């Protein structure tokens, strides 16, 4: 959970829980991995219960109106939901087979996909595996980015966030090596082995992992162009965060990044170093950067999360009311 662990899936979930809190709901996150925290704490209105607090999640699950889970916790949480007769919501962050398989293993009341292409991939999965149980409902909620939380004045660095090899860490330092006249910034990620150059590159600065609420001040205010040469992205939240400040994004054309960036995207193949060099040299020209920045700002506005979050809240509330009706009938 942020601010201890800052990755796209966790920040997406927090952004979805915030409006539920604002609508008056009691929202709790129960952690499944040990952290340094031992006491219950509050994060943006959400009650966070560390695993080391040793409290009874089963009892809370029994009394809940709706249970929500994601990633590796889906199987256990959906089993509890079935046992207690509670609606279960699976937030699906990627198209890896276990994500679909776990979500389809039980009675999922609602599947939330983070993009249209992921929902289409799920439809293909169910076509391939007719024995899988389809969720009762499906909803697309694009990872909500509140632009005001990230908006700043762009800086002068070419930036990569998370330097593991799947995110392009090895490509990044080679680009920096070939462009000694430009400044590069590598922000260590929340997960994965971080890849650095075998010897220091004078124009490449590497900083430690940055909490999400400090990204605008410590990262995007220093960034001229954001690079996302990722091998896989189901959406690409940091790209949308950067565009809130009109920062152009150069990315490998994964389906998720193509969808999130839209017409603002500038794409290069992650295996073609020369393509990245040529793209960046052109983009660093003031006139080219201004045009790209205008497109990024427009795309940020188009991705306003208000409608997605309203649909999400209303759907969850409907599930909760349905549970109450069933409970009252039993009593």
TORVEXPA-772021 format. One record per residue (C-alpha): residue number from 1; x, y, z. Coordinates in steps of 0.25 Angstrom, whole numbers. Each point is the difference from the previous one (the first is absolute). Layout:
BEGIN
 tordo     x     y     z
   NUM     X     Y     Z
...
***
This chain:
BEGIN
 tordo     x     y     z
     1     0     0     0
     2     5    14    -3
     3     8     7     5
     4     8   -12     4
     5    -1    -7   -13
     6    -3     9   -13
     7    -3    -8   -12
     8   -11     2   -11
     9   -10   -10     5
    10     0     5    15
    11    -1    14    -4
    12   -12    -3   -10
    13    -7    -7    12
    14     2    12     9
    15    -5     9   -11
    16   -13    -9     0
    17    -2    -1    15
    18     2    15     2
    19   -14     4    -6
    20    -7   -11     8
    21     6     6    12
    22    -5    14    -5
    23   -14    -6    -1
    24    -1    -4    14
    25     5   -15     0
    26     8    -7    10
    27    12    -5    -9
    28    11    -9     5
    29    12    -6    -6
    30     6   -12     7
    31    14    -3    -4
    32     5   -14    -3
    33    15     2     1
    34     8     4    12
    35     5    15     0
    36     7     8    11
    37   -14     4     5
    38    -7    -6    12
    39   -11     9     3
    40   -12     4    -8
    41     1    13    -8
    42    -7     9    -9
    43     4     3   -14
    44    -9    10    -8
    45   -12    -3     8
    46     2   -15    -2
    47     2    -9    13
    48    13    -8    -2
    49     2   -13     8
    50    14    -6     0
    51     2   -15     0
    52     8     2    13
    53   -12     6     7
    54    -5   -14     1
    55   -14     4    -1
    56   -12    -9    -5
    57    -2     2   -14
    58   -10   -12    -1
    59    -9     7    10
    60     0    13    -8
    61    -2    -7   -13
    62   -12    -7     6
    63    -6    14     3
    64     4     7   -13
    65   -10     4   -10
    66    10    -2   -12
    67    13    -6    -1
    68    11     5    -9
    69    13    -6    -4
    70    11     0   -11
    71    13    -7    -4
    72     4   -12     8
    73   -11     2    11
    74   -12    -3    -9
    75    -1   -15     2
    76     0     1    16
    77    -9    12     0
    78   -10    -6   -10
    79    -1   -13     8
    80    -3     8    12
    81   -11     8    -7
    82    -6   -13    -5
    83     0    -6    14
    84    -6    13     6
    85   -10     2   -11
    86     6    14    -3
    87     2     7   -14
    88    14    -2    -5
    89     7    11    -9
    90    13    -4    -8
    91     8    12    -4
    92     8    -6   -12
    93    13     7    -3
    94     6    -8   -11
    95    -3   -11   -11
    96     9   -11     6
    97    -7   -13     0
    98    -1    -1    16
    99    -7    13     1
   100   -11    -5    -9
   101     0   -14     6
   102    -1     5    14
   103   -11    10    -3
   104    -8   -11    -8
   105     2   -11    11
   106   -12     4     9
   107   -12     9     0
   108     6    14    -3
   109   -11    10     0
   110     8    10    -7
   111    13     0    -8
   112     6    14    -1
   113    10     1   -12
   114    10    11    -1
   115    -2     2   -16
   116    -9    -3   -11
   117    11   -10    -6
   118     1    -8    13
   119   -15    -1     0
   120     1    -6   -15
   121    11    -9     5
   122    -9    -5    11
   123   -11    -3   -10
   124    10    -8    -8
   125     4    -8    12
   126   -15    -4     3
   127    -1    -4   -14
   128    12    -9     1
   129    -5    -6    13
   130   -15    -1     0
   131     1    -8    13
   132     5    13     7
   133   -11     8     8
   134    -2    14    -6
   135    -2    11    10
   136   -14     5     2
   137     4    14    -5
   138    12     6    -6
   139     5    15     1
   140    12     7    -6
   141     6    10     9
   142    12     7    -6
   143    11     2    12
   144    -6    13     5
   145    11    11     0
   146    -5    13     7
   147     8    10    -9
   148     1    10    11
   149     8    -9     9
   150    11    -1   -10
   151     0    13    -8
   152    12     8     1
   153    10     8    -9
   154     8   -10    -9
   155    15     0     2
   156    12    -4    -9
   157     3   -15     2
   158    -4   -12    -8
   159    -6    -9    10
   160    -2   -15     3
   161    -8    -5    12
   162     3   -14     4
   163    13    -5    -6
   164    -2   -15     0
   165     3    -7   -13
   166   -15    -2    -4
   167    -2    16     2
   168    12     2    -9
   169    11     3    10
   170    11    -6    -9
   171    -5     9   -12
   172     0    12     8
   173    14     1     4
   174     5    -3   -14
   175    -9    12    -5
   176     6     9    11
   177    14    -5    -4
   178    -3     4   -15
   179    -5    13     4
   180    10     7     9
   181    -6    14    -3
   182   -13    -4     7
   183    -3    -2    14
   184    -6   -13     4
   185    -7    -4    13
   186    -3   -15     5
   187   -10    -2    11
   188     1   -13     7
   189   -12    -8     0
   190    -9    -7    10
   191     3   -14    -5
   192    10    -8    -9
   193    15     0    -1
   194     5    14    -4
   195     9     0   -12
   196    11    11     0
   197    12     2    -9
   198    13    -8     3
   199     7    13     3
   200    -5    14     3
   201    -6     8   -11
   202     3    15     3
   203   -13     5    -6
   204    -9   -10     7
   205    -5     2    15
   206    -6   -12     7
   207    -9     3    12
   208    -7    -9    10
   209   -15    -4    -1
   210    -9    12     2
   211   -14    -1     7
   212   -12     3    -9
   213    -4    13     7
   214    14     6    -2
   215     1    -4   -15
   216    -4    14    -5
   217    10     7     8
   218    12    -9    -1
   219    -2    -7   -13
   220    -9     7   -10
   221     5    14     3
   222    13    -5    -5
   223    -5    -7   -12
   224     0     5   -14
   225    -3   -13    -7
   226    -5   -13     7
   227     5   -13    -7
   228    -8   -13     2
   229     7   -11    -8
   230    -7   -11     7
   231    -1   -14    -5
   232   -14    -1     6
   233   -10    11     5
   234   -15    -3     2
   235    -2    15     0
   236    12     8     5
   237    -4     9    12
   238    12     8     0
   239    -2     5   -14
   240   -13     6     4
   241     6     6    12
   242    11     7    -8
   243   -10     5   -11
   244    -7     8    11
   245    11     9    -1
   246     1     0   -15
   247    12    -9     0
   248     2    -8   -13
   249     1   -15     2
   250     8    -9    -9
   251    -4   -15     1
   252     1   -14    -5
   253   -13    -2    -7
   254    -7   -10     9
   255   -15    -1    -1
   256    -2     7    13
   257     9    11    -3
   258    -6     2   -14
   259   -13     1     7
   260     4     9    12
   261     8    10    -9
   262    -9     1   -12
   263     4    10   -10
   264    10     6    10
   265     9   -12     0
   266    13     0    -7
   267     4   -14    -2
   268    14    -8    -3
   269     3   -14     1
   270     8    -4    13
   271     9    -8    -8
   272     4    11   -10
   273    10     9     7
   274     2     9   -12
   275   -15     3     0
   276     0     5    14
   277    12     9    -3
   278    -6     6   -12
   279   -14     2     7
   280     6     7    12
   281    10     9    -8
   282   -12     5    -8
   283    -9     1    12
   284    10     9     7
   285    -1    11   -10
   286    -9    10     6
   287   -11     1   -11
   288    -1   -15     0
   289    -1    -1    15
   290   -11    11     1
   291    -8    -8   -10
   292     1   -13     7
   293    -2     7    14
   294   -13     6    -6
   295    -5   -14    -4
   296     4    -6    14
   297    -8    11     7
   298   -12    -3    -9
   299     1   -15     3
   300     1     3    15
   301   -13     7    -1
   302    -7   -10    -8
   303     4   -11    11
   304    -8     8    11
   305    -4   -12     9
   306   -13     6     5
   307    -9    -8    -9
   308     7   -13     3
   309     0     2    15
   310   -14     3     0
   311    -4   -13    -7
   312     9    -7     9
   313    -6     5    13
   314   -14    -1    -5
   315     3   -15    -4
   316     6    -3    14
   317   -11     7     7
   318   -10    -9    -8
   319     7   -12     4
   320     0     4    15
   321   -15     3    -1
   322    -3   -14    -6
   323     8    -7    11
   324    -9     8    11
   325   -12    -4    -7
   326     4   -15     0
   327     4     1    15
   328   -13     6     4
   329    -8   -11    -8
   330     8   -11     8
   331    -3     7    13
***
